[in-house]
Amino acid sequence: MESLFKRKLFDLKLKNNYRKLSDVKGIDFSSNDYLGLANHPRIKEAIVKALQKGLSIGSSGSRLLTGNIKEFQILEEFAASYFSAESCLFFSSGFIANYALFTTLPQRHDVILYDEFAHASIREGIRASLAKSIKFKHNDLISLKTAIEKAASLSAKTIWISIESVYSMDGDIADINDILRLIKNYPNTYLVVDEAHSTGIFGINGKGFTYNLDYENLITLHTCGKALGVSGALVCASQDIIEYLINKARPFIYTTAESPIIAVAVQESLLILQEEVWRKEKLLELISYVHKNYSVNLNAKTQIIPIILDDELTATNAAVALQDKGFDVRAIRPPTVAVSRLRISLNTNRTKEEVDDLFENVNLILRDLK
Ligand SMILES: Cc1ncc(COP(=O)(O)O)c(C=O)c1O
C-alpha cells in the first residue's frame, strides 16, 4: 500500500512545491555570508588556539546547569558593549531566539503586532505564543498605527511590535525612527527588531540600525550565521529582560548549550568586523554599483536583491539556467514568499565584473523564458 507520506510527497511534486537538498556550486550570489567571514583564517585560528588551551567541544548540559561555559559569558559581555546594550544572551540560532522571544515575553493579555513579511521564525513564535496577534501591512506606518489602536481597544496589557531592519526576501529597510516616533505615544509598548540581515553591514560601524537608539523597551536580535559567518544569535535587551529569558525561555533552558567553539568563533568574528572595516565598505560600494547600474529593487539599497517573477515555473527555470551558467542563484517560491522570485545576494567577495556578468545573463535568460 502507498504510504501516507509518499502520497503527500506526490502532491507536493504535482503542485511544483517539492524541495530537495542540492549541492552548493557556482559563483556565490545566494548565501548570507555577506562579508566573506565564514571561511576567515582568523576565526579558524581562534578555534584551534582555544581547543589547544583545553576548551571542550561539547557544552555538556543546559546553560542553567553544566553548560554555562565561560566563553559564552565572555561573548555576551563583549557583545552587550559592542551593540551598546545593557545585557545580551546567546542562543544557538536566530530561529530559536525568535521563537524564545515571542513565546516567553508576551503573555495571555498581551498583543503582538507583526509585519506581514515577518520571517518564519517570528511567525512560529507568535503562533505558539499565548498572546493575541495582529498583522500589519509591510513597512506601512499607518497600518501599524491602526494595529496599535486595535490592540489598545483589546485592553492589551503590553504591546509587542515585531519588525526586521532589513527584510530577508525583499531587501527593503524598515524606518525604525518613524516607528519609534509613533510608538513613543503608547505606553507599555515593546519593539523587537530582528537585525539578521543588517548586522555587520548597516548602522554605525555595521552595528545595525538599532545601535544607540534611545528607547527603553527595545529588544534586538543579531544573528551570527549571516554576515558574522558563524551561527547562533545574540539577543540584546535590558538586564531585566535578559534575566527573565534565562529564567523562563524554554528553548534556552531545555536544551544542551551550543558548542563553546561557536562562542569563540563569534567573538573573533565581531573583532574582525571592527578591524577589517574594508569588508563592509567594499560590500556597500558593490550595493551602490548594482543599484546605480541596474534597475533593481528601487525601494531599497541593500545586499538583497529580489527579482520578482510572474510565476513559480519561471523562477525555477531561471534559477536552473543561471546555475548552468555557473552562478549560484536560487528561486524562492511560495509558501516562503507570496510572489516567486530570484533572490540575489551580494557579498564582499564578488567583483563588479562578476555582477555585470550575472545581470547580463539574468536579462538574457528572462527574455528567453518570456
Ligand atoms: C530575518 C531572519 N530572522 C531570523 C532568521 C533565523 O536565523 P538563523 O538562520 O540563525 O536561525 C533568519 C534566517 O534566515 C532571518 O532571515
The ligand as a Tripos MOL2 file, in Angstrom:
@<TRIPOS>MOLECULE
LIG
   16    16     1     0     0
SMALL
NO_CHARGES

@<TRIPOS>ATOM
      1 C1         15.0170   37.7810    9.4670 C.3       1 LIG1
      2 C2         15.5380   36.4780    9.9520 C.ar      1 LIG1
      3 N1         15.4410   36.2000   11.2690 N.ar      1 LIG1
      4 C3         15.8850   35.0360   11.7750 C.ar      1 LIG1
      5 C4         16.4620   34.0850   10.9710 C.ar      1 LIG1
      6 C5         16.9130   32.7960   11.5570 C.3       1 LIG1
      7 O1         18.2690   32.8810   11.8490 O.3       1 LIG1
      8 P1         19.1550   31.5670   11.8900 P.3       1 LIG1
      9 O2         19.4770   31.2440   10.4650 O.co2     1 LIG1
     10 O3         20.3310   31.9390   12.7100 O.co2     1 LIG1
     11 O4         18.3330   30.5030   12.5140 O.co2     1 LIG1
     12 C6         16.6030   34.3420    9.5920 C.ar      1 LIG1
     13 C7         17.2200   33.3210    8.7300 C.2       1 LIG1
     14 O5         17.1200   33.2850    7.5570 O.2       1 LIG1
     15 C8         16.1210   35.5640    9.0810 C.ar      1 LIG1
     16 O6         16.2140   35.8530    7.7800 O.3       1 LIG1
@<TRIPOS>BOND
     1     1     2 1
     2     2     3 ar
     3     2    15 ar
     4     3     4 ar
     5     4     5 ar
     6     5     6 1
     7     5    12 ar
     8     6     7 1
     9     7     8 1
    10     8     9 2
    11     8    10 1
    12     8    11 1
    13    12    13 1
    14    12    15 ar
    15    13    14 2
    16    15    16 1
@<TRIPOS>SUBSTRUCTURE
     1 LIG1         1 GROUP 0 **** ****
